[in-house]
Structures are given as structure tokens and as C-alpha cells.
Amino acid sequence: MDFIKLSVTDWKTYQCTLLSIDSYLHTQGLRERRIDAQQVKRWLDGSNVGVSTKKNKLSHIRKFSIYLSTLGIKASLPELPRRTREFKPYVYSKDEITHIFEAVDDYTLTNRNSPIAAELPVFVRILYGCGLRSDEAQSLTWDDIDLSAGVITVKIAKNRKQRFVPMGGELTRILNLYRKSPGFDAQDHGFLFRKNNGERRYKSIYRCIFNKILCGLGIRNHRNTKYGSRGPCLHSLRHTFTLHSILKAASEGRGFMETVPFLSTYLGHKGLMETDKYLRAKHELYTEAHTVIADYIRDVFPQDV
């Protein structure tokens, strides 16, 4: 399948989608130049991703089908998958998050000659301390870090929503120490997490180590083929940050309505609906947070219906 030059900034996601369906159609023994709705549906159904991701992939195929039509090639597509509300984020318990930090620090001590092991505690603390996505943390350079003000500038972000992210005092202190570690100098402008050649280190390495740490702690990732069963992973640190932020704000007297819009902006979400799905965590672990949320929506719906 030949690729056309797309006039979009996220052309790599289009390339990934088209490569994926091209590989699938090849395995199906397709010989005609056409795209069939049933084949596209089977390809989508075989993807272990969420509904929103499937819709994005289908939109990529839809644009490509427009191009095919100009060449006289037939293309039919299935209906857009319906968005569901099955997603339930995994939030680490207070004991789990404590044990995770202990295990991450122990991993550094037992792998003293590994640069990845030295980076891991900082990487994990940025994810939890600022609620960053893995890709956002992975793309940080020292030019993005203002250690005197304690602020991170997220330039490469999902939905292209650049933002300023204030850090807590402890995380700022840790990054100051990390900056002084071997491999960096005062004039360094490169990536915080990088290979020997200066290129950024990819998250798959941290994900692999982190999953082994979770396994060692007995925190199993029972990922199901059904969307909504993501289970504990690196991204769960972002979920945990969100709920802990709500708890902290409530303990300091700030209301839910005041906190969530600010938190949504801080996380780089498109809107409050995206933040809302992060609030569907384990009731038995964080009953106080759900009490705050329940109190906020108490008068929204009639009680006698």
C-alpha cells in the first residue's frame, strides 16, 4: 500500500493505522483493489483498544478511502463504533503506591551500573507527582524544566495541548539532584531520559521493568480483551495522581466544582468529560473521594424518580 503525504501534524498515526490494516488485508489474502466494510470491521474488532481509539483509526481509513475514490477504487466502511462508559481506571491503593516507590528505589540499588535503573525512580515520580502521560515525560528536555520556579513546560502532548505543569517542592528537589548526576552538565539541553547517543529513551523499556516490579509485588495486570480492564500499569500512576489531587484539595477546603476544572487543564484533557472517566475508581479503596463526588452531584438528579 503506497502512502500519500498527509498535510497533518500527526501523520505518523495515519501511517501506523494504514500499515496495520494493510498487514491485516494481506493475511486475509485480499487480491482486489478495494476496501470492504466487513473486512474493516473485523480488523477493528481484533484490535484490543478503546472505542475512541477505534473511532480515530476509522477516521484515518475514511480519509484514505476518499483518496481511493479519486482513483476509482471502491471503498465502503462500517459505522462508527459507539462510545461506551465501561472504562474504569486502576488506582493504586496507598499501600501499593508506597511499595512501588520502595521497589523502584531498590531496583536502582541492585542495578547500580544500569543508566535505565538510575532514571526509573525519577521517571516514575514525574508520572505520579505531575500526572504526566508516559510519552509526555519521555519527550521532556532540560529546556522544558524550570528548576528555579518548579515548573515543567509540556510541549509534546496528546491533542497538541501544550501546558505549564507546576511541581511540588519534593519533586523539584529530586530533579535538581538528578540534574547534578553524571551524564548531565549545567549547559545540557538534551532529553532527561536518553540513550548514550542522545536520543530519547522509549517508554517500552520502563514499561517492561515496571510491569516486572508490579508482578514482584503481587500487583497483577489481568488485562482482558474487553476494553475497560486495563489493569495496573504505568498509566495508572496518572489515574492515582488525579484521585489523590481531589482528596488533597478536599482536605484543604477546596470544593469539587472548583478543583476539577483546574485539574482537567493541569492534566491536558480536552474537557471535563475526559477527566470524568478518571473518577470511576475503586470505591472500596477511596470511599472518602467518592463521598466528595456524591455530595457534589446529590442535587443534580431527582431523588423520587
Secondary structure, 3 states (H helix, E strand, C coil): CCCCCCCCCCHHHHHHHHHHHHHHHHHCCCCCCCECHHHHHHHHHCCCCCHHHHHHHHHHHHHHHHHHHHCCCCECCCCCCCCCCCCCCCCCCHHHHHHHHHHHHHHHHHCCCCHHHHHHHHHHHHHHHHCCCHHHHHCCEHHHEECCCCEEEECCCHHHCCEEEECCHHHHHHHHHHHCCCCCCCCCCCECCECCCCCECCHHHHHHHHHHHHHHCCCCCCCCCCCCCCCCCCCHHHHHHHHHHHHHHHHCCCCHHHHHHHHHHHHCCCCHHHHHHHHCCCCCCCHHHHHHHHHHHCCCCCCCC
